[in-house]
Amino acid sequence: MARPRKPESELSPESVAHNKGMYAKRALEPRTAGQLGAPSRWLSKEQKKVWKALTKNSPAKLGESDRCLMEIVCVLKAKLEKAEIENVQITQLLSCLNKLGFIPHSREAVPEKKPTIPDEWSEL
């Protein structure tokens, strides 16, 4: 399986200028329209805090088209933080976070260090 390509925002301008043919098709990719902007007025204080934290730590550029998903995420994340969330809503939250790019598709698992049991023969 091929490695997913880097977003254009992470590429160096020199690399794009030097390899114009390789990056030519990226000009046809859809781009975010507008800006995400401030949180909606109807969100509570807790939900607005979630909005600001998510926009600050967003791995991708969020635009106006992502606004509805962000509102859903903020409502569900605020419920999660209050421990008032149901299992179905957790699934919805994860789905929305995935669509916004907050969940990496391939994260290398960090091997857990197992405690070493001293072997009586290794000391001899």
TATA-V639136 format. One record per backbone hydrogen bond with DSSP energy under -0.5 kcal/mol. CO is the residue of the C=O (numbers start at 1). NH is the residue of the N-H. Records with the same first field share a line. If there is no record, write none. Layout:
CO = NH + NH
//
This chain:
7 = 10
8 = 11
12 = 16
13 = 17
14 = 18
15 = 19
17 = 20
19 = 23
21 = 24
23 = 26
24 = 27
25 = 28
26 = 29
32 = 34
33 = 64 + 65
40 = 43
44 = 48
45 = 49
46 = 50
47 = 51
48 = 52
49 = 53
50 = 54
51 = 55
52 = 56
53 = 57
55 = 58
60 = 62
62 = 36
63 = 66
64 = 67
66 = 70
67 = 71
68 = 72
69 = 73
70 = 74
71 = 75
72 = 76
73 = 77
74 = 78
75 = 79
76 = 80
77 = 81
78 = 82
79 = 84
80 = 83
86 = 90
87 = 91
88 = 92
89 = 93
90 = 94
91 = 95
92 = 96
93 = 97
94 = 98
95 = 99
96 = 100
97 = 101 + 102 + 103
98 = 101
102 = 104
106 = 108
109 = 111
112 = 114
116 = 118
119 = 122 + 123
121 = 124
//
